[in-house]
């Protein structure tokens, strides 16, 4: 039989958490976290269960200190336990002069105590079981004790108040003898040895995780008692055996801390999400790389995903009833017809997310083909499936009057992963996409046509360009090394974005004619008017970006 060491008394929150983890285990109960850990280290118990985080109190600081002394074993799992604290006494009518409880329990009930017993004395005890016995033996009728209702009833106390701290949950760590294997939805806890002070140390350490798309779930610092040097505790998403994780740890130890073995792994375990999730599953209509990209990222967040299309055994008709959110991710030209075909199959309470590049037409089609209780939102991600993560990538989100909690949860998922979210109206989105995609794509295709038509030696373009004039060449190269249909569809979509290309073409002819007529003063006047419209702030900020790009290009060229 498995033996679990945890905090007493019987029916305490820790007792209930251990019982929840393994209903058949033998429980050893101790008054202090340190004695629980000691029992586990000495081999008196197979597992240990200790509290590490409470939604009202925050981190349990005591565990951070004792976990550093974990000589063997690993953090292998978690239990999230609702904590329903009640107030009991030996007499239900006697006025109370003192409240007794564990420090954590008293802190979690602070709001209730301040409102109901603003003048009462409080006594913090390490061992609630002994406090209960003392009250009973000495007939302290004027003392109330805070614990779980089950524990109070077990010892014959009257319940005077229930649910003193609503919405109260505690996360308990499960310690075991061996490291766990990856599950696909993991987190890793670690801490550092005492570190020598250095400017930018925390920033540099965090940077190694964020640049690899690893999200930090918890980050705390504390001075080592003996040396007063900084120690860092980190809990990050991912298993310690993952390649990106091992690379981050190696880089931090070798290049930043410059001390091999400076990071001690407490363990990896299935990830715990204290937040409420309204979405369990996503279904993608479209089998392209972008659908697979999003499905993989969602899987890492604990969501299940199904992919359907013309080449899959699972049809969209079969998939839609099985998921909470349906995402349509098909070529731009096919989006309206796919919406018309499948959107009517969605039921009330589901959401339709359009991973599309054109807003007004797609959204209108979706709204007219779904019931009023189906959520609808458009998401235009401005990155491709080659991207490692979403960090600092632009995404345009067009919400509708029917975008609700499911749409908000998907938006929160992108925000968590570092996406730069911009909210647009449908018309605004189409116009801005005309500037950001239609026009540059059109120019790049036309530029390549010009090089071909005039037989210009493309290998010599770089040697006859300034760094700034290379930007257009780089965009041309990028477009012509990827799927041509993608870009053909970008410039062929309907919507207000077409106005941008048409206006540019007309203005290009105007400028060309003025240049042919050598009307320099008129061209200068146009440039000045443009500067007034664009404003100095906009131009200065973009100039800084341009200089940064020039510096990078200069380094690449010099190589």
MOLINSUL-V93237 format. One line per field, one symbol per residue. phi: phi as a letter, one per 30 degrees, with the letter a starting at -180 (. if undefined). psi: psi as a letter, one per 40 degrees, with the letter a starting at -180 (. if undefined). burial: I if it has 16 or more other C-alpha atoms within 10 Angstrom, else O. Layout:
phi=???
psi=???
burial=???
This chain:
phi=.dcccadcdeidededdddddbdcddcccbdbddddddddddidbdbbbbdbabdcciddddddddddcddbjbdcabbccdccdbcbadbdcddccacbldedddddcedddddcbdcddbbcbdcdeddddddddchddcccbcadeddddecidddcbchdbdhcbbccdccbdbddcdcjbbbbcabcdecddadidddddddddddcicddcabbbaddddciddbccbbbdjcdddedddddddddddccdhaeidccddkcaedccdddccccbcbcckcdddddddddddddcjccbcbbldccdddedddedcbdbcccbbeedceedddddcedddcejcbcccdbcbddddddddddcbddccdbacbcdcacddddaceicdbcccdbdcdcdddddddddddedjdcdccbdeddddddddddbededdddddddddeddchddddcdddcbdedddedddddddddcbdddedddedcddjddddddddddddddeddddddchddddddddddddddddiddddddddddddddeddddddddd
psi=hhhhhahaaheidddddddddgdeihhhhididddddddddeeeidiihihdhhdddaihddddddddehdiiiheiihhhhhghihiidheehiheihhiiddddddedddddddgdeiiihhidhddddddddddefgeehihhaiddddddefiihdhifdgifhihhhhhhidiiiiieegiihiiiiihiihhheddddddddddeefhhhdihiiihhddeeihihhhhihiieeidddddddddddddcdfgheehhhdiiihihheihhehdiihhhheidddddddddddeeeiiiihiadeidhidddddeeidhhhhgiiddedddddddddeeiiheiihhhgiehdddddddddeeiieehihihhghfiieehdaeheiihhhhiieehaddddddddddddeeihhhhiiddddddddddddddddddddddddddddefhgdeeddefiiddeedddddddddeeahdddddddeeiaieddddddddddddddddddddefgdddddddddddddddiddddddddddddddddddddddd.
burial=OOIIIIIIIIIIIIIIIIIOIOOOIIIIIIIIIIIIIIIIIOOOIIIIIIIIIIOIIOIIOOIOOOIOOIOOIIIIIIIIIIIIIIIIIIIOOOOIOIIIIIOIIIOIIIOOIOOOOOOOOIOOOIIIIOIIOOIIOOOIIIIIIIIIIIIIOOOOIIIOOOIIIOOIIIIIIIIIIOIIOIOOIIIIIIIIIIIOOOOOOOOOIIOIIIOOIIIIOOOOOOOOOOOOOIIIIIIIIIIIOOOIIOOIIIIIIOOIIOOOOIIOIIIIIIIIOOOOOOIOIIIIIIIOOIIIIIIOIIOIIIIIIIIIIOOOOOOIOOIIOOIIIIIIIIIIIOIIOIIIOIIOOIIOOIIIIIIIIIIIIIIOIIIOIIIOOIIIIIIIIOOOOOOOIIIOIIIIIIIIOIIIOIIOOIIOOIIOIIIOIOOIOIIIIIIIIIIOIIIIIIIIIOOIOOOOOOOOOOOOOOOOOOIOOIIOIOOIOOIOOOOOOOIIIIIOIIIIIIOIIOOOOOOOOOOOOOOOOOOOOOIOOOOOOOOOOOOOOOOOOOOOOOOOOIOOOOOOOOO
